[in-house]
Every structure is written in C-alpha cells, then in structure tokens.
Amino acid sequence: MRTLFLLAFTAITLASACNKKVTGNNDGRDGLATTSKAAKVIQGLEDNSFDAEYLEGSARVKLESEKLNIGGSATIRLHKDKAIWMSVKKFGFEGARALIRPDSFFVINRLNGDYTAEPLSYIEEKYKVPARFDLLQEIVLGNAVFFTRDLKLQTEGDTYTLSGHDSRFATRHTVDANGFRLMEMTLNELAQNRTLSISNADFRKALGKEDGPDFAFERTVSIDAKATGPAKLDLTFNRLKFEGPLAMPFERR
C-alpha cells in the first residue's frame, strides 16, 4: 500500500522538477504572453481550473506495478493549501492511511505494520528533485501543471496539443478545445529515462459546484522509470462533497 502513495509523490517530484516562469511582456499571470495562441490556451486552462476550499471524495482505486497489483476503495480529503488525507480500504478493512502537509507526510501501512513519517525533503533526497504540496493539490483537483510556458500549439479537430522541450525535459499537454479541459499531460525526463503521464476523463459538473468548471471524475497516473519499472494508478471518483472543515485523523496504532 505504501507504493500507492509513493506513486503519487513520484508524480509530483517529476512535475515540480521543471516548473518555471517566463519573464518579459505579460498580462500579470506568471509571465503569460497574450499575443501567443499557445498562451491563450494556457490561460483558458487556468481560467477553467477546478477550485475548492474543501473536498471530500470517495473513489475506486487500482494500482498496477511490477511488485504490487491491488484494488480497493479510497476516501480522499483536501483542505486547500493545508493538508491532503487519504484512506484506502480492501474488503471493508483499512489497509493504509496517509496525511500530507506542505512540509511533511505520514503513511501507515496496516497490512504489514509499517509507519513512515518524513519531511518532504525525503522525496528530494530519494528522487533528486523538488517536492511541492501545491502541485499535488492541483493534480488531486484535476488541474494542469505547467512545466514550462515556452510551448508550441498544434490543433487537430477538437483537440489542442501544447508541447515543448529543453535539454532536460520534454512536455506535452492535450486539451479539449471545446471547454479548455485538460485531457492528458506528460513529462519525459530525458537523461533519467523517466516518464510521467496523467490522464483525466469523465468530465462533468460536480454536485455543489454546478456553476463552476467540470470535474474530471476519472484519473490515471502512469510512471515508467528505469529504477522502478512501470506503475499505474487508476482513480475513479463516485461521490464528492465540498463542505468543511474536514476531519483528518491520523493515529499510529
């Protein structure tokens, strides 16, 4: 079960490694140039990003990796900029619980009695890249994370593709042109031969957020790295609530 949470953390470490801003003429939004068609698509994604002070979701989860294949149900709770809490159950029994804060994370694996309490710097030491809570939060909400804003735009039917690269990374965002909804984002770290892909699907209005952007009820996080091999996490939300505050209990027992 601990792999389930490390998979999510690995996604964030890869994503945060190349997050940067562009300087120069801009419209006040992280250096976003208004004269570029690609920049207008980026702005469309940002304007249609999903936001919530509190989120509680029930979901089906399935993890596939070289060392572990397991499925179950999960409860995910988010307090914006404060904490993310997750509990995973199998056959009605809790197998693992995690609490993630901006500076630290905690994981209990009840199947084998493991307990982990580490600063986020542990991720930096293990994977040699920065770890950031705010990026994990955006992925939980289903929003785009921009690794670089120096991107090229291609249009094919009702789909936009934003792509870019430098000496270290190649990135790609696939966007629904009708509603500026993020369908997929991929990051390839060339020298380390590591690839991260996050796909969103089943976009629709969430009860309690009917006036806001659509929510992606289906997520897939895929990672392929030479050191760890391929792994995939499927997440399907079946219930959402946005009231708070939310309890995030975490006891080691």
C-alpha positions as CSV (number, residue, x, y, z in Angstrom):
1,M,0.0,0.0,0.0
2,R,2.9,2.4,0.7
3,T,3.6,2.1,-3.1
4,L,0.2,3.7,-3.7
5,F,1.3,6.9,-2.0
6,L,4.9,6.9,-3.3
7,L,3.5,6.7,-6.8
8,A,1.6,9.9,-6.3
9,F,4.6,11.5,-4.7
10,T,6.8,10.5,-7.6
11,A,4.4,12.2,-10.0
12,I,4.8,15.4,-8.1
13,T,8.6,15.2,-7.8
14,L,8.9,14.8,-11.6
15,A,6.4,17.6,-12.3
16,S,7.9,20.1,-9.9
17,A,11.4,19.5,-11.1
18,C,11.0,21.8,-14.1
19,N,8.2,24.2,-13.1
20,K,9.4,27.7,-14.0
21,K,8.0,31.1,-15.1
22,V,8.7,33.2,-18.2
23,T,9.6,36.8,-17.8
24,G,9.0,39.7,-20.2
25,N,5.9,41.2,-21.7
26,N,2.9,39.6,-19.9
27,D,-0.6,40.1,-18.6
28,G,0.3,39.7,-15.0
29,R,-0.2,35.9,-14.8
30,D,3.2,34.3,-14.3
31,G,4.6,36.0,-17.4
32,L,1.9,34.7,-19.7
33,A,2.1,36.4,-23.1
34,T,-1.3,37.4,-24.5
35,T,0.0,37.5,-28.2
36,S,0.7,33.8,-28.5
37,K,-2.1,31.3,-29.4
38,A,-0.4,28.8,-27.2
39,A,-0.5,31.3,-24.3
40,K,-4.2,31.8,-24.8
41,V,-4.8,28.0,-24.5
42,I,-2.8,28.1,-21.3
43,Q,-4.9,30.9,-20.0
44,G,-8.0,29.1,-20.9
45,L,-6.9,26.1,-18.9
46,E,-6.1,28.3,-15.9
47,D,-9.4,30.2,-16.2
48,N,-11.3,26.8,-16.2
49,S,-9.3,25.2,-13.4
50,F,-11.3,23.5,-10.7
51,D,-11.1,25.1,-7.2
52,A,-12.4,24.1,-3.8
53,E,-11.5,25.2,-0.2
54,Y,-12.6,21.7,1.0
55,L,-13.0,18.5,-1.0
56,E,-14.1,15.0,0.2
57,G,-14.3,12.3,-2.4
58,S,-15.0,8.5,-2.4
59,A,-13.2,6.7,-5.2
60,R,-12.3,3.3,-6.5
61,V,-8.6,2.8,-6.8
62,K,-6.4,0.2,-8.7
63,L,-2.7,0.0,-8.6
64,E,-0.6,-2.0,-11.1
65,S,3.2,-2.3,-10.8
66,E,5.9,-4.9,-11.1
67,K,5.8,-5.6,-7.4
68,L,2.2,-5.0,-6.5
69,N,-1.3,-5.2,-8.0
70,I,-4.2,-4.2,-5.8
71,G,-7.5,-2.6,-5.9
72,G,-9.9,-1.2,-3.3
73,S,-11.8,1.9,-2.3
74,A,-10.4,5.2,-1.1
75,T,-11.6,8.3,0.8
76,I,-9.7,11.5,-0.1
77,R,-10.0,14.7,1.8
78,L,-8.4,18.0,0.9
79,H,-8.2,21.3,2.8
80,K,-6.8,23.8,0.3
81,D,-3.1,24.7,1.0
82,K,-3.3,22.9,4.3
83,A,-3.5,19.1,4.0
84,I,-4.4,16.1,1.9
85,W,-5.6,13.0,3.7
86,M,-6.3,9.5,2.1
87,S,-7.5,6.2,3.4
88,V,-7.5,3.0,1.3
89,K,-9.7,0.0,2.2
90,K,-9.9,-3.5,0.9
91,F,-13.0,-5.7,1.7
92,G,-14.1,-3.0,4.1
93,F,-10.9,-3.0,6.1
94,E,-8.4,-0.1,6.1
95,G,-5.1,-1.1,4.5
96,A,-3.4,2.2,4.5
97,R,-3.7,5.8,5.5
98,A,-1.7,8.9,4.5
99,L,-1.6,12.5,5.7
100,I,0.3,15.0,3.5
101,R,1.1,18.5,4.7
102,P,3.0,21.3,2.9
103,D,6.2,20.3,4.7
104,S,5.8,16.6,5.6
105,F,4.0,13.4,5.0
106,F,2.9,10.4,7.1
107,V,1.9,6.9,5.9
108,I,0.5,3.9,7.9
109,N,0.5,0.5,6.1
110,R,-1.8,-1.6,8.3
111,L,-1.2,-4.7,6.3
112,N,2.4,-5.1,7.5
113,G,2.6,-2.6,10.3
114,D,4.9,-0.1,8.6
115,Y,4.8,3.6,9.6
116,T,6.5,6.4,7.7
117,A,6.9,10.0,8.9
118,E,9.2,12.1,6.8
119,P,9.7,15.7,5.7
120,L,9.0,16.4,2.0
121,S,12.8,16.7,1.7
122,Y,12.8,12.9,1.9
123,I,11.3,12.9,-1.6
124,E,14.0,15.3,-2.8
125,E,16.8,13.1,-1.3
126,K,15.3,9.9,-2.8
127,Y,14.4,11.1,-6.3
128,K,16.9,14.1,-6.5
129,V,14.1,16.5,-7.5
130,P,12.0,19.1,-5.5
131,A,8.7,18.0,-4.0
132,R,5.9,20.5,-3.7
133,F,2.5,20.2,-2.0
134,D,0.8,22.8,-4.2
135,L,1.4,20.6,-7.3
136,L,0.0,17.5,-5.7
137,Q,-3.0,19.6,-4.7
138,E,-3.6,20.7,-8.4
139,I,-3.4,17.1,-9.6
140,V,-6.0,16.0,-7.0
141,L,-8.3,18.7,-8.3
142,G,-7.6,17.7,-11.9
143,N,-5.8,20.9,-13.0
144,A,-2.9,21.4,-15.3
145,V,0.6,21.9,-14.0
146,F,2.9,23.9,-16.4
147,F,6.4,22.7,-16.5
148,T,7.4,25.5,-18.9
149,R,5.4,28.1,-20.7
150,D,7.6,28.1,-23.8
151,L,5.2,25.9,-25.7
152,K,4.1,25.2,-29.3
153,L,0.5,24.7,-30.2
154,Q,-1.0,22.2,-32.6
155,T,-4.7,21.9,-33.4
156,E,-6.3,18.7,-34.6
157,G,-10.1,18.6,-34.7
158,D,-11.5,19.5,-31.2
159,T,-8.1,19.0,-29.5
160,Y,-5.2,21.3,-28.7
161,T,-1.7,20.0,-28.1
162,L,0.8,22.1,-26.2
163,S,4.4,20.7,-26.4
164,G,7.8,21.9,-25.5
165,H,11.3,20.7,-24.5
166,D,14.7,21.8,-23.3
167,S,17.9,20.0,-22.7
168,R,16.4,18.0,-19.8
169,F,12.6,17.7,-20.3
170,A,10.0,17.2,-22.9
171,T,6.4,18.0,-22.1
172,R,3.0,17.6,-23.7
173,H,-0.5,18.8,-22.7
174,T,-3.6,17.5,-24.6
175,V,-6.6,19.9,-24.2
176,D,-10.2,19.7,-25.1
177,A,-10.7,22.7,-27.4
178,N,-14.4,23.0,-26.6
179,G,-14.0,23.6,-22.9
180,F,-10.3,24.0,-22.2
181,R,-10.3,20.8,-20.2
182,L,-7.1,19.0,-19.5
183,M,-7.2,15.5,-21.0
184,E,-3.6,14.5,-20.5
185,M,-0.2,15.9,-19.5
186,T,3.1,14.0,-20.0
187,L,6.6,14.8,-18.8
188,N,9.6,12.9,-20.0
189,E,12.9,13.4,-18.1
190,L,15.3,12.6,-20.9
191,A,18.6,11.9,-19.1
192,Q,16.9,9.8,-16.4
193,N,14.7,7.9,-18.8
194,R,11.6,8.6,-16.6
195,T,8.2,9.4,-17.9
196,L,5.1,10.6,-16.1
197,S,1.6,10.7,-17.7
198,I,-1.6,12.0,-16.0
199,S,-4.9,11.4,-17.8
200,N,-8.3,12.9,-17.0
201,A,-11.7,11.7,-18.2
202,D,-15.4,11.7,-17.5
203,F,-15.7,15.5,-17.2
204,R,-19.0,16.6,-15.7
205,K,-20.5,19.0,-13.2
206,A,-20.0,18.1,-9.5
207,L,-23.0,18.4,-7.2
208,G,-22.4,21.6,-5.2
209,K,-20.2,23.1,-7.9
210,E,-22.7,23.3,-10.7
211,D,-21.7,26.9,-11.5
212,G,-18.0,26.1,-11.8
213,P,-15.8,24.2,-14.3
214,D,-16.3,20.5,-14.9
215,F,-14.6,18.0,-12.6
216,A,-12.6,15.0,-14.0
217,F,-14.1,12.0,-12.2
218,E,-11.6,9.6,-13.7
219,R,-7.8,9.9,-13.3
220,T,-4.9,7.7,-14.4
221,V,-1.3,8.3,-13.2
222,S,1.3,6.3,-15.1
223,I,5.0,6.3,-14.3
224,D,7.8,4.4,-16.1
225,A,11.3,4.7,-14.8
226,K,14.4,2.6,-15.2
227,A,14.9,2.3,-11.5
228,T,11.4,1.2,-10.5
229,G,9.8,-0.1,-13.7
230,P,6.3,0.9,-14.9
231,A,3.4,1.6,-12.5
232,K,-0.1,2.8,-13.0
233,L,-2.7,4.2,-10.6
234,D,-6.4,4.4,-11.7
235,L,-8.7,6.6,-9.6
236,T,-12.5,6.8,-10.2
237,F,-14.5,9.2,-8.1
238,N,-18.1,8.2,-7.3
239,R,-19.0,10.8,-4.7
240,L,-17.9,14.4,-3.9
241,K,-18.7,16.8,-1.1
242,F,-17.3,20.3,-0.6
243,E,-18.3,21.2,2.9
244,G,-15.8,21.8,5.7
245,P,-14.0,21.7,8.0
246,L,-13.0,18.0,7.5
247,A,-11.6,15.6,10.0
248,M,-8.2,14.1,9.1
249,P,-7.5,11.7,11.9
250,F,-4.1,10.1,12.0
251,E,-3.1,7.8,14.8
252,R,-0.3,5.2,14.8
253,R,-2.0,2.2,16.4
